[in-house]
Amino acid sequence: MVKLAYEANAWGGVVGTPGAVTDIGSGFYETPGDVVETLGAIASAGYTGVELFDGNLLHFEHSVDEFARAVEAAGLEVAGVYSGGHLIYPDAHEDELARFDRSIRLAAAAGARHYVLGGGAVRSSGRRDADFEVAGAFLDRVAERAEAAGLVVSYHPHLGSLAQSPEQIDALFAATSVGMCADVAHIAAGGGDPVDVINRYAARLKYVHLKDVDLSSSAFLPLGEGDLDLGSIIDAVVLARYDDWITVELDGYPGDPASAAERSLRFLTGHQPG
């Protein structure tokens, strides 16, 4: 039976750790604010799981049990942990692997099920064909490490990353065996058809992110309030025999995050797969 989680970044967005400017091995995504308060807000909105950035777990690196107790006290499970990197620069892979190894240890210790990889840098001169091959092979190395730690691993196509458009997504996934995290709003805003992507990668569909989007502005919206045909998308998820966490996400939304989370859950109540 599919379970519903919510991404903690709705309560603060995303920043990067500043040391990464000069030290690739220290670069993590992070949502500002009190993650324990966010756990309570997600539970109050009616969800049973949480996804968060690996950088937020750094604060509990020496007290992961404290984080696990807070998750349990909120009545939640850790559906996933999100990480990312440049991926395309072979000389930096050693440092990136050190960071990923740290991130993977934290995710596993926190009891996460999913480990989501994003990113893939875009050069100032644009994407090169070889970048997809390099990134794809490196993703396989990271995935092997995360799977050995008991995590379900997937790559998340994302606006502004190496794999944004349908052609870029295909080029990267042709170069790697990693699973697909289908974020339907990013796929659509990047010019793709989420239903088509889910259908074509059904055998590799490991995780799903749901949010709606205004395609004229690429602004993300609560479910049912944007341009996506979410009914058809959910049908495609069911057809792919997906039976795992679905995480609702709403980063960058200017409205009240708690109200938005509740509205998205009300939408899903009538459209939930499984």
KOLDOLUM-477305 format. One line per 5 residues: for each residue z, x, y of N, C-alpha, C, CB. Coordinates in pm, whole numbers, plus 32768, in hexadecimal, padded with zeros to 4 digits. Glycine has a CB too. Layout:
residues N
Z/X/Y/Z/X/Y/Z/X/Y/Z/X/Y ~ ...
END
This chain:
residues 274
8000/8055/7F88/8000/8000/8000/8000/8058/807C/807B/7FA0/8001 ~ 7FA8/803B/80D8/7FA0/8087/8155/801E/8073/81A7/7F24/805D/81A6 ~ 804F/80E1/81E0/80C3/80DD/823A/8096/8107/82C6/8136/8139/8207 ~ 80DF/80D7/832B/80B7/80EC/83B6/8118/8148/83FF/80AC/8067/83FE ~ 80DF/81AF/843B/812C/820E/848A/80F8/820D/8519/8123/829D/844D
8140/8254/8571/8117/825F/85FC/8124/82F0/8628/816C/8201/8657 ~ 80C7/831D/867B/80C8/83A7/86AE/8129/83B3/8723/8039/83D4/86DA ~ 8180/8415/871B/81E6/8426/8782/81AD/844D/880A/8248/848F/8756 ~ 812F/8479/880F/80F9/84A7/8890/80E4/8436/88F4/8077/84EE/8879 ~ 80F3/83B9/88CA/80EB/834A/8929/815B/8351/8990/80EF/82C4/88DF
81C9/8391/896C/823C/839F/89C5/8240/842B/8A02/82BF/8381/8978 ~ 81D8/844F/8A4C/81DB/84D1/8A8F/815B/8520/8A8B/8243/8521/8A57 ~ 80FB/84F9/8A38/807B/8541/8A34/8084/85C5/89EA/804A/8559/8AC0 ~ 8038/8626/8A16/8034/86A6/89D0/802C/8719/8A34/7FBB/86AC/8970 ~ 8077/8783/8A16/806C/8801/8A5E/8060/886F/89F6/80E8/8819/8ABE
8042/88E7/8A25/803F/895A/89CD/80AC/89BC/89F2/7FB7/899D/89D2 ~ 80E0/8A02/898F/8145/8A65/89AD/8107/8AD6/8A00/8185/8A9D/892A ~ 8145/8AFD/8A70/8104/8B57/8AD0/80EC/8BE3/8A9C/8154/8B5F/8B4B ~ 813C/8C11/8A3D/8127/8C98/8A0B/80A1/8CAD/89C8/8193/8CBA/89AB ~ 805F/8C40/89A1/7FE0/8C4A/895C/7F71/8C85/89B2/7FB6/8BC3/892B
7F86/8C88/8A35/7F22/8CC4/8A8D/7F0A/8D56/8A67/7F4D/8CB9/8B21 ~ 7F76/8D9B/8A43/7F6A/8E28/8A1F/7F8D/8E45/898E/7FC1/8E7A/8A78 ~ 7FC1/8DE1/8945/7FEE/8DF6/88BD/7FC0/8D80/8867/8089/8E06/88B6 ~ 7F50/8D90/8823/7F16/8D22/87D5/7F78/8CEF/876D/7E94/8D4F/8791 ~ 7FC7/8D49/8734/8024/8D21/86CC/8093/8CC7/86F9/805D/8D97/868F
80A5/8CB7/877C/8112/8C62/87AE/80E1/8BDD/87E3/815E/8CAB/881B ~ 8063/8BBD/87D0/8029/8B45/880D/803A/8AC8/87BA/7F99/8B5B/8828 ~ 8080/8A67/87EF/8097/89E8/87AA/807F/8974/8809/8126/89E2/8772 ~ 8053/8903/87D1/8052/8885/881C/80E1/8850/8824/7FF3/881C/87D9 ~ 80FF/880C/8891/8185/87D3/889E/8181/875B/88FD/81E9/883D/88D1
81D0/86F5/88DE/81E3/8684/8938/8266/8698/8984/81E4/85FD/88EA ~ 8264/8698/8A0A/82E1/86A5/8A55/833C/862D/8A3C/82C4/86B4/8AEC ~ 83BD/8643/8A4F/841B/85D5/8A44/8474/85E1/89CA/83D2/8552/8A3F ~ 84C7/857D/89B6/852A/857B/894C/84EF/8538/88D0/85AA/8532/8979 ~ 84D1/8587/886B/848E/8551/87F5/84EA/84EF/87AA/8463/85C3/8797
856D/8502/87B0/85C7/84A6/876B/85C2/841C/87AC/8658/84DC/876D ~ 85BD/8417/8831/85AD/8396/8875/8529/8354/884F/85B5/83A8/890F ~ 84C1/83A5/8841/843E/8370/881B/8442/8333/878F/83D3/83DE/8822 ~ 848B/8372/8734/8499/833A/86AE/84D1/82AC/86B6/84F5/8392/8657 ~ 8535/8299/870A/8570/8215/871A/850E/81B1/8754/85E9/821C/8772
84BC/81DE/87B3/845B/8184/87F1/83F0/8159/878C/8418/81C7/886A ~ 83C6/81B6/8738/8360/8197/86D2/8398/8135/866D/8330/8218/868B ~ 8414/814B/8642/8452/80F0/85E3/8465/8065/8622/84D9/8127/85B4 ~ 848F/8061/86A1/84A4/7FE1/86E4/8423/7F92/86F2/84E0/7FF8/876D ~ 83B2/7FDA/86FC/8331/7F96/8707/8303/7F5C/8682/82C8/7FF5/873C
8345/7F83/8614/8326/7F47/8592/82DF/7FA0/852E/82D5/7ED1/85A8 ~ 82CD/8020/854F/8289/807B/84F3/82ED/80BC/8495/823C/80E7/8541 ~ 82BC/80F0/8426/8314/812E/83C3/82FF/81C5/83B5/8300/80ED/833C ~ 82A1/81FB/8402/8287/828A/83FB/8269/82C4/8483/8215/82A5/839D ~ 826F/8349/848A/8252/8390/8505/81F9/8408/84E5/82D4/83BD/854C
819D/8424/853F/8155/84A3/853F/8178/84EB/85C0/80B9/848E/8532 ~ 8184/856E/85BB/81A3/85BA/8632/8161/8642/862C/823B/85CA/8644 ~ 8160/8687/869F/8126/870C/86A6/8183/8773/8669/8105/8730/8736 ~ 8147/87DC/8632/8199/8845/85F5/81F5/8887/865C/8141/88AF/85B3 ~ 81CA/888F/86DA/821D/88CD/8740/82A0/8886/8756/81D3/88D3/87C1
82A4/8803/873E/8322/87B9/874D/8386/87DD/86DF/8308/8724/874B ~ 8353/880C/866E/83AD/8836/8603/83E9/88C0/861C/8363/8837/857F ~ 83AD/890D/8678/83E4/8991/8696/8475/8987/86C6/8390/89D7/86FF ~ 8495/891A/870B/851C/8909/873F/8583/88F6/86CF/8521/8890/879E ~ 8550/88D5/8657/85A8/88C0/85E4/8592/892B/8579/8591/8835/85A8
8553/899A/85A1/852C/89FD/853D/85A4/8A2F/84ED/84E8/8A74/8580 ~ 8617/8A3A/852D/868F/8A6A/84E7/86F1/89F9/84C8/86D5/8AD5/853B ~ 86C0/897E/84DA/8715/890A/84BC/86BE/8894/8492/876E/88E4/8538 ~ 8663/88AE/8433/8606/8844/840A/8651/87CE/83CE/85A0/887B/83A4 ~ 86C3/87E8/8390/8712/877A/835A/873C/8718/83C9/878F/87B0/8312
8754/874E/8440/8779/86F8/84B1/8707/8699/84D3/879E/874E/852D ~ 868C/86CF/84D4/8618/867B/84EE/8607/8613/847E/8599/86D1/84FB ~ 8615/863F/8401/8605/85E4/8391/866B/8573/8397/8612/862E/830D ~ 86E5/8592/83C1/874C/8529/83CE/8727/84C6/843C/87D5/8567/83EB ~ 86ED/84F9/84A9/86C6/84A0/8516/8655/8443/84EB/869A/84F2/8591
85F7/8478/849D/8589/8425/846A/85C1/83BA/840E/8521/847C/841F ~ 8619/83E1/83B4/8654/8381/8356/86A8/8319/839F/86AA/83CA/82EE ~ 86F3/8345/8405/8747/82E8/8451/86F3/827F/8499/879D/8333/84B5 ~ 867A/82A5/84C0/8620/8247/8503/85D9/81EB/84A0/85BA/8292/8556 ~ 85E9/8206/841F/85A6/81B5/83BA/8514/81D8/83AA/85B2/8124/83DC
84F0/8255/83C8/8465/8282/83C4/8450/82EA/8357/843D/82BA/844B ~ 83D1/8306/833E/83A5/8378/82EF/8347/83CC/8345/835F/834A/826A ~ 8339/844C/8323/82DB/84A2/836B/8253/8495/8327/830C/8538/836F ~ 81FD/8444/8362/8178/842F/8329/8122/84AB/8337/8134/83B8/836C ~ 8130/84F3/83A8/80D9/8566/83BA/8109/85C2/8429/804E/853A/83D8
80D5/863C/8422/80E8/86A0/848A/805F/86D4/84B1/8146/8715/845A ~ 8047/86DD/8533/7FC4/8704/8569/7FCB/8792/859F/7F96/86A1/85DA ~ 7F69/87E2/857A/7F5D/886B/85A9/7ECC/8885/85D1/7F8D/88D0/853D ~ 7EB1/88FD/85FF/7E27/891D/8624/7E18/89AE/864A/7DF9/88C6/8696 ~ 7D9C/89D6/8661/7D82/8A60/8685/7CF5/8A75/86B7/7D9C/8AB9/860F
7CD7/8AF4/86D8/7C51/8B17/8706/7BEB/8B15/8695/7C52/8BA0/8748 ~ 7C11/8B4E/8625/7BC7/8B49/85A7/7B48/8B9E/85A1/7BA3/8ABD/858A ~ 7B06/8BB4/8611/7A7F/8BEE/860E/7A7C/8C85/8625/7A2A/8BAB/8676 ~ 7AF0/8CC2/8642/7AF2/8D51/8664/7B30/8D9F/85F0/7B41/8D6A/86E7 ~ 7AE0/8DE1/859D/7B16/8E26/8527/7B83/8E8D/8549/7AA7/8E6B/84DE
7B75/8ED2/85B9/7BDA/8F37/85DC/7C62/8EF9/85F6/7BAD/8F85/8656 ~ 7C66/8E79/8616/7CE5/8E36/8634/7D20/8DF0/85BA/7CD2/8DD2/86A3 ~ 7CDB/8DF1/854A/7D08/8DA3/84D8/7D8F/8DD1/84A2/7CA2/8DA8/846B ~ 7DA9/8E50/84A4/7E2A/8E81/8472/7E9D/8E45/84C2/7E2F/8F1A/8478 ~ 7E8E/8E43/8547/7EF7/8E09/859B/7EFE/8D73/858B/7EDF/8E2D/862E
7E8B/8D33/857E/7E8D/8CA2/856A/7ECD/8C7D/84E5/7DFF/8C69/8572 ~ 7EB3/8CCD/847E/7EF0/8CB0/83FC/7F88/8CBD/8403/7EB9/8D0E/8392 ~ 7FB9/8D1F/844F/804A/8D2E/845E/8085/8CB1/849F/806C/8DAB/84B2 ~ 803F/8C7C/8503/806E/8C02/8544/8065/8B8A/84E6/801E/8BE7/85C4 ~ 7FF5/8B7F/849E/7FE7/8B0F/8441/804F/8B16/83D2/7F5B/8B0F/8404
806C/8B8E/83A1/80D2/8B9A/8339/815A/8B68/836B/80DE/8C2C/830A ~ 817B/8B89/83E6/81F8/8B59/8421/81F6/8AC1/842D/8210/8B99/84AC ~ 8186/8A8B/845C/8176/89FB/846E/817F/89B2/83E8/80F0/89DD/84B1 ~ 813F/89EA/8383/8140/89AC/82FE/81CE/89A9/82C6/80E3/89F8/829E ~ 8218/8A16/82D6/82A2/8A19/82A7/82F5/89AC/82E9/82E1/8AA3/82C2
82E3/899C/836C/832D/8936/83B5/8307/88A9/8387/8316/8944/844B ~ 8285/8891/8376/8258/880D/834B/828E/87EA/82C1/81BF/8808/834A ~ 8288/884A/8266/82B9/8831/81DF/8350/881B/81E0/8296/88A7/8182 ~ 8398/886C/822D/842A/885E/8234/8453/87D9/8271/8466/88D0/8284 ~ 8400/87A5/82CC/841E/8725/830C/83FC/86AE/82B4/83D3/871A/838E
83BE/86C7/8241/839C/865B/81E6/831B/8615/8206/8408/85F9/81E4 ~ 82C1/8656/8250/8242/8617/8274/81EA/8604/81F9/81F8/866C/82DB ~ 819B/859C/81FC/8136/8588/8192/80B2/85C9/81BA/8122/84F1/8175 ~ 8087/85AE/8235/8004/85DD/8261/8012/8655/82BF/7FB7/856C/82A6 ~ 7FB1/86AE/82B5/7FA5/871F/8312/7F19/8718/834D/7FC0/87AB/82CA
7F13/86FC/83CE/7E94/86E2/8411/7E6C/875B/8465/7E9D/8664/8469 ~ 7DF2/8787/8453/7DBD/87F9/849D/7D57/87C9/8502/7D7E/8861/843D ~ 7D67/87F5/857E/7D06/87D5/85E5/7CD2/8854/8626/7D42/877A/864F ~ 7C82/8844/868A/7C53/88B7/86D5/7BCD/88EB/86A5/7CB8/8924/86CF ~ 7BBF/896D/86B8/7B3D/89AC/86AB/7B09/89C0/8738/7ADA/8957/8654
7B15/8A3B/8768/7AF4/8A56/87F4/7A5F/8A42/8810/7B1E/8AE4/881A ~ 7A40/8A21/888B/79B6/8A1D/88BC/79A6/8A90/891F/7994/8992/8900 ~ 794B/8AEA/8902/7936/8B5F/8958/7906/8B36/89E3/78D1/8BBF/8918 ~ 791E/8B8D/8A45/78EC/8B72/8ACC/7853/8B6A/8ACD/791B/8BDF/8B2D ~ 7814/8BA9/8A6D/7782/8BA5/8A62/7752/8B36/8A05/774E/8C2B/8A30
77B0/8AEA/89CE/778B/8A7C/8976/77A1/8A9E/88E3/76FB/8A56/898C ~ 778E/8A3A/888F/77A1/8A4B/87FF/7731/8A9E/87C2/77A9/89C3/87BA ~ 7753/8AF1/8761/76F0/8B3D/8715/76F1/8B0B/8685/770F/8BD7/871A ~ 767F/8B12/8643/7677/8AE4/85B9/76DE/8B2B/8562/75EA/8AFA/8581 ~ 76EF/8BAD/857B/774C/8BFA/8529/77DD/8BCD/853B/7741/8C8E/854A
77FC/8B90/85AD/7886/8B63/85C4/78B1/8AFC/855C/7895/8B28/8651 ~ 7855/8AA6/8533/7877/8A41/84D0/7895/8A81/8449/7805/89DA/84C2 ~ 7848/8AE7/8424/785E/8B2C/83A6/78E5/8B75/83A6/77EC/8B8E/8389 ~ 7900/8BBC/8414/797E/8C07/841E/79F4/8BA8/841D/7980/8C5D/849F ~ 79EE/8B3F/846D/7A5C/8ADF/8473/7A6F/8A98/83EE/7A44/8A79/84E2
7A01/8A74/83AE/7A0B/8A2E/832E/7A50/8A82/82C4/7983/8A06/82FD ~ 7A2A/8B00/82B9/7A69/8B58/8257/7AFC/8B6D/8276/7A20/8BDE/8251 ~ 7B1C/8B79/82F7/7BA8/8B8E/831E/7BFB/8B11/8303/7BB1/8BB4/83B3 ~ 7BC3/8A9C/831C/7C0B/8A21/82FC/7C2F/8A1C/8268/7BB7/89A7/8322 ~ 7BD5/8A4A/8212/7BF3/8A4D/8183/7C6A/8AA7/8165/7B79/8A7B/8134
7C74/8B18/81AB/7CE5/8B73/8196/7D68/8B31/81C1/7CD0/8BF6/81E3 ~ 7D66/8AF0/8235/7DDF/8AAD/8266/7E04/8A3A/8209/7DCA/8A79/82F7 ~ 7DA0/89ED/81E0/7DBA/897B/8188/7DF8/89A7/8105/7D39/892E/816E ~ 7DCA/8A16/80CF/7E03/8A48/8051/7E98/8A64/8060/7DB9/8AC7/8024 ~ 7EBD/8A9F/80D2/7F4B/8ABC/80EC/7F9C/8A3B/80F8/7F5A/8B10/816B
7F66/89DB/8143/7FAF/895E/8158/7FBA/890D/80D7/7F6B/890B/81C5 ~ 7F51/890B/8089/7F56/88C2/800A/7FBB/8901/7FAB/7ECA/88BE/7FC9 ~ 7FC5/8986/7FAE/8027/89CA/7F5A/80B6/89A3/7F81/8016/8A60/7F64 ~ 80C8/8978/7FFE/814B/894B/802C/8161/88B6/8013/815B/8968/80C0 ~ 8101/8875/7FD3/8110/87E9/7FAF/80DC/8786/8015/819C/87CC/7F95
808F/87B6/8076/805D/875E/80E1/7FCF/872E/80C4/8061/87A7/8167 ~ 7FAE/86B8/80F3/7F26/8683/80EC/7EE0/86AD/816C/7F24/85E5/80DA ~ 7E72/86F6/815F/7E35/873B/81D2/7DB2/86F8/81FA/7E1D/87CF/81B2 ~ 7D9E/86EB/827E/7D20/86B4/82B0/7D01/86F0/8337/7D27/8619/82B9 ~ 7C80/86EA/835A/7C53/8717/83DE/7C30/869C/8431/7BD8/8777/83D3
7C55/86A2/84B2/7C49/8633/8510/7BDD/8654/8577/7CD1/8615/8555 ~ 7B64/861B/856D/7B02/862B/85D8/7B3B/85F7/865B/7A7E/85E1/85B6 ~ 7B1D/863F/86C9/7B63/8622/8747/7B05/863C/87BB/7BE4/8678/8755 ~ 7B0E/85E8/8821/7AC3/8600/889C/7AE6/868A/88D3/7AE1/8592/8905 ~ 7A80/86D4/8900/7A96/8756/893C/7AA7/87C7/88D9/7B0C/874F/8992
7A9D/87A9/8858/7AAD/8812/87F4/7A26/8837/87B7/7B0F/87E4/8785 ~ 7A28/8894/875A/79AE/88C0/8717/7964/884A/86D8/79CE/8928/86AD ~ 79B0/87ED/869E/7974/877A/8658/7990/86FB/86A5/79AB/876E/85C8 ~ 7936/86DC/8701/7944/8664/8753/78DB/85FC/8731/793B/8688/87E7 ~ 785C/8622/8733/77EE/85C5/871A/77D8/85B3/8684/776D/85F6/875E
778E/854C/865C/7772/853B/85CD/7731/85B5/858D/7719/84C2/85B8 ~ 76D3/85F3/85D4/7690/866A/859D/76F1/86DE/858D/761B/8694/85F7 ~ 774C/86EC/85EB/77AE/8759/85E4/7813/873F/8574/77F7/8768/866A ~ 783B/86C3/8564/7895/86A0/84F5/7853/86C2/8470/78BC/8609/84FA ~ 77D5/869B/8462/778E/86B8/83E6/7781/874F/83CE/7703/8678/83E8
7766/879A/8438/7755/882B/8429/77D7/886C/83FC/7726/886A/84AD ~ 7848/883F/8432/78C7/887B/840A/78EC/8852/837C/7936/8853/846B ~ 78DE/87D4/835C/7906/87A7/82D7/78A9/87DA/8269/790C/8710/82D3 ~ 7830/8801/828E/77D8/8841/822D/7807/88CE/820D/7749/8845/8261 ~ 7859/8908/8264/7885/8992/8254/7912/899D/821E/787C/89DA/82D7
7952/892C/81FD/79DC/892E/81CF/79F1/88C2/8168/7A3F/891C/8245 ~ 7A59/88D2/8117/7A7C/886B/80B5/7AF6/881C/80E1/7A97/88AB/802D ~ 7B27/8835/815A/7B9F/87F1/818A/7B87/875A/8196/7BCB/882B/8212 ~ 7BF1/870D/818A/7BE6/867D/8195/7BCE/864F/8224/7C61/863B/815F ~ 7BAE/85D0/8231/7B91/8593/82B3/7C07/8541/82E3/7B14/853A/82AA
7C32/855B/835F/7C89/84FF/83A8/7C2F/84B4/8409/7CFF/854A/83F3 ~ 7C15/8437/83EE/7BBA/83E9/8441/7C07/83AA/84B4/7B72/837C/83ED ~ 7BFB/83E6/8529/7C2F/83A8/85A4/7BBC/8358/85DF/7C67/8415/860B ~ 7BC4/82D4/85D1/7B50/8282/85EC/7B29/8281/867F/7B69/81F5/85BD ~ 7B8A/828E/86D8/7B6B/828D/8767/7B27/830F/8791/7BEA/8277/87B9
7B55/8380/875F/7B14/83FF/8780/7A86/8403/8747/7B66/8475/874B ~ 7A74/83D0/86CE/79EE/83CE/8693/7990/837A/86E8/79F3/8397/8603 ~ 79BE/8304/8712/7969/82AC/8762/794E/82E7/87EC/79AA/8224/8771 ~ 79B5/831D/882D/79A2/8357/88B2/7949/83D2/88AD/7A28/837A/88F1 ~ 7942/8413/8839/78EA/8487/8829/785C/8462/8807/7920/84E1/87BF
783F/83E0/8803/77B6/83B2/87EA/779C/8387/875C/7757/841D/880E ~ 7803/8382/870A/77F1/835D/867F/7816/82CD/8662/7842/83B6/8628 ~ 77F7/82A3/85EA/781A/821F/85B7/788C/8232/8553/779E/81D5/8575 ~ 7906/8206/8574/7975/821D/8518/795F/81E4/848D/79F2/81E1/8552 ~ 7920/8171/8483/7906/8136/8400/78AA/8191/83AF/78C9/80A9/840F
7843/81C4/83EF/77E5/821D/83AA/782C/829C/837C/776F/8240/8405 ~ 787F/82D5/83D3/78C5/8350/83AE/7925/8336/833A/7913/838A/8427 ~ 7970/82CA/833F/79CB/82AA/82D2/797E/8293/8251/7A1F/822E/82F5 ~ 790E/824C/8257/78BE/8234/81DF/7887/82B6/81A5/784B/81D3/81FE ~ 7853/830D/81FB/7814/8388/81C9/787A/83EC/8194/77C3/83C8/8238
78F2/83E8/81CA/795A/8446/819F/79C9/8400/8151/7995/848F/8217 ~ 79A7/8390/8112/7A0C/8342/80CB/7A54/8396/8061/79CB/82C8/8089 ~ 7A0A/83E9/801A/7A47/843A/7FB0/7AA4/84A5/7FE8/79DB/847C/7F5C ~ 7A97/84C3/806A/7AEB/852B/80A8/7B4C/84F0/810E/7A95/8594/80EB ~ 7B56/846B/8113/7BAE/842A/8173/7C40/843B/8147/7B8A/8394/8182
7C89/848E/818E/7D14/84AB/816A/7D79/8469/81C8/7D2A/8540/816A ~ 7D4B/8440/823F/7DAA/840E/82A3/7D5B/83C1/830C/7DFC/8482/82E4 ~ 7D9E/8363/834F/7D5B/830F/83B3/7DB2/8306/8430/7D3F/8281/837B ~ 7D75/831C/84A4/7DB2/8303/8526/7D6B/828C/8566/7DAA/8382/8582 ~ 7DB7/822A/8590/7D7E/81B5/85D1/7DA8/81AF/8663/7DA8/8135/8589
7D49/81A2/86BB/7D5F/8178/8744/7CDE/813C/8777/7D8E/81EF/879E ~ 7CE6/80F0/87E2/7C6F/80B2/881B/7C44/8106/8893/7C8B/801D/8844 ~ 7BCE/80E9/88C8/7B98/813B/8934/7B38/80EA/898A/7B51/81B7/88FB ~ 7B3B/8105/8A0B/7AD7/80D3/8A6A/7A67/813B/8A6A/7B13/80BC/8AFC ~ 79F7/811B/8A2E/798D/817D/8A1D/794B/81A6/8AA0/7924/8148/89C0
795C/8157/8B08/7920/817C/8B89/796E/81ED/8BCC/791B/8103/8BE5 ~ 79EC/81FC/8BA9/7A41/8261/8BEA/7A85/82BF/8B87/7AA9/821D/8C3E ~ 7A7A/82A1/8B06/7AC1/82E9/8A9B/7B59/82DD/8AA8/7A99/837D/8A9D ~ 7B89/8278/8AF1/7C19/8261/8AFD/7C4A/8218/8A80/7C3A/820F/8B7D ~ 7CB7/824A/8A47/7CED/820E/89CE/7D43/8194/89F1/7D40/8274/897F
7D3F/8132/8996/7D80/80B1/89AE/7DC9/8082/8930/7D19/8048/89DA ~ 7E28/8024/8940/7E65/7FE7/88CA/7DFC/7FA1/8874/7ED2/7F82/88F5 ~ 7E1B/7F92/87F6/7DBD/7F56/8798/7D97/7EC8/87C2/7DF7/7F56/870B ~ 7D15/7EAE/87BD/7CE3/7E2B/87E0/7CC8/7E16/8873/7D41/7DC6/87B3 ~ 7CDE/7E7E/88C4/7CCB/7E70/8955/7C58/7EC5/898A/7D4C/7E95/899D
7C0C/7F02/8930/7B9C/7F55/8958/7B1A/7F28/891A/7BB6/7FE4/8934 ~ 7ABE/7F86/8908/7A36/7F67/88DD/7A1E/7F75/8847/79D7/7FBE/8925 ~ 7A7F/7FA6/87FC/7A66/7FBE/876E/7A6A/7F3D/871D/7ACD/8020/8737 ~ 7A14/7F38/86B8/7A15/7ECB/8657/7A7A/7EF2/85EB/7985/7EAF/861A ~ 7AF9/7EDD/8608/7B62/7F0C/85AF/7B64/7EC1/852B/7BE8/7F00/85F2
7B38/7E45/852A/7B30/7DFB/84AD/7AD2/7E3F/844B/7B02/7D6B/84C6 ~ 7A5B/7E68/847A/79FC/7EAE/8424/7A30/7F37/83FB/7975/7EBD/846B ~ 7A78/7F79/8457/7AB1/7FFC/8437/7B19/7FEF/83C9/7AF0/803B/84B4 ~ 7B6F/7F8C/83D4/7BD5/7F78/836D/7B95/7F52/82E8/7C39/7F0C/8399 ~ 7B2C/7F03/82EE/7AE2/7EE2/8272/7AAC/7F61/8231/7A6F/7E80/8290
7A79/7FBE/8282/7A44/803B/824B/7AB2/808F/820C/79FD/808B/82B9 ~ 7B28/808E/824A/7B9B/80D7/8211/7BBF/809C/8189/7C15/80D1/8271 ~ 7BC0/8019/817E/7BDD/7FD6/8100/7B73/7FF8/8098/7BE6/7F3E/8113 ~ 7AF3/7FF2/80C1/7A85/8010/8065/7A8D/809F/8030/79FF/7FFB/80AB ~ 7AC3/80FA/8083/7AD3/8185/8058/7B49/8197/7FFA/7AE5/81E0/80D1
7B8E/812B/7FDB/7C03/812B/7F82/7C74/8183/7FB9/7BDB/815C/7EF5 ~ 7C7E/8184/803B/7CE8/81D1/807C/7D6C/8185/806C/7CC9/81EB/8112 ~ 7DD3/81CC/8040/7E54/818C/8027/7EC3/81ED/804C/7E60/815F/7F92 ~ 7ED1/8205/80CD/7F31/8268/80FD/7F5A/823F/818A/7EF5/82FB/80FA ~ 7F9F/8298/81D0/7FC8/827B/8258/7F50/8265/82B4/801F/82EC/828D
7F5B/8203/830C/7F04/81F5/8380/7F5C/8208/83FB/7EBA/8168/8383 ~ 7F34/8265/8450/7F82/8282/84C7/7F3B/824E/8542/7F9C/8319/84D3 ~ 7F82/81FA/858C/7F51/81C8/860C/7F75/822E/8677/7F8C/813A/862E ~ 7F17/8248/86CF/7F2A/82AF/8736/7EFB/827A/87BC/7EDF/8332/8711 ~ 7F3E/82A1/8827/7F13/8274/88AC/7F3F/82DB/8913/7F4D/81E8/88CE
7EFB/834B/8915/7F1A/83B4/8977/7ECF/839A/89F9/7EF5/843F/893F ~ 7F0E/83BA/8A67/7ECE/83AE/8AEA/7EC7/8322/8B21/7E46/83E4/8AE1 ~ 7F09/82C4/8AE3/7F05/823A/8B13/7F68/8229/8B87/7F27/81D6/8A9F ~ 7F3D/81F0/8BF9/7F94/81E8/8C6E/7FFB/8178/8C69/7F41/81D8/8CE9 ~ 7FEB/811B/8C0C/8048/80AB/8C04/80C7/80CD/8BBA/8005/8036/8BC2
811B/8069/8BA6/819A/807D/8B62/8182/809D/8ACE/81F4/7FFF/8B70 ~ 81B2/810F/8A9C/8193/8135/8A12/81D2/80DA/89AB/81C0/81C2/89FA ~ 824A/80A7/89C6/828B/8050/8964/8240/7FCC/8957/831D/8037/898D ~ 8219/7F93/89C7/81CE/7F17/89C3/8148/7F2B/897D/81B8/7EE2/8A51 ~ 8106/7F9B/8999/8085/7FB7/895A/8094/7FC4/88C3/8047/8038/8993
80FE/8008/8897/8115/8018/8807/812B/7F90/87C5/818D/8074/87EE ~ 8175/7F39/8807/8190/7EB4/87D0/8110/7E61/87CA/81FA/7E6C/8825 ~ 80BC/7E6C/8831/803E/7E1E/8832/7FE1/7E4E/87C4/7FF9/7E29/88BA ~ 7FDD/7ED1/87AF/7F88/7F05/8743/7FB9/7ED4/86BB/7F86/7F9E/8746 ~ 803B/7ED0/86A8/8070/7EA1/8628/8052/7E0D/8614/8107/7EB9/8620
805B/7DBE/867E/8039/7D2F/8672/7FA7/7D1F/8649/8053/7CE4/86F7 ~ 7F51/7D73/8682/7EC4/7D6D/865B/7EB4/7D8B/85C6/7E70/7DD1/86AF ~ 7EF9/7DF4/8599/7EE9/7E1E/850E/7F27/7DBA/84AD/7F27/7EA5/84FA ~ 7F87/7D6D/84DA/7FC6/7D0D/8481/7F5F/7CAD/8444/8031/7CBD/84CD ~ 7EFA/7C8D/8492/7E91/7C35/8461/7E1A/7C7B/8425/7E62/7BDF/84CD
7E1A/7D01/8428/7DA6/7D4B/83F8/7DCB/7DBD/8398/7D5A/7D81/846D ~ 7E49/7DC3/836F/7E76/7E35/8320/7E33/7E39/8297/7F0E/7E31/830E ~ 7DFD/7EAE/8270/7DC4/7EBD/81EA/7E32/7EC7/8183/7D69/7F38/81E3 ~ 7E0C/7EB7/8107/7E68/7ECF/8098/7EAA/7E4E/806B/7ED2/7F35/80C1
END
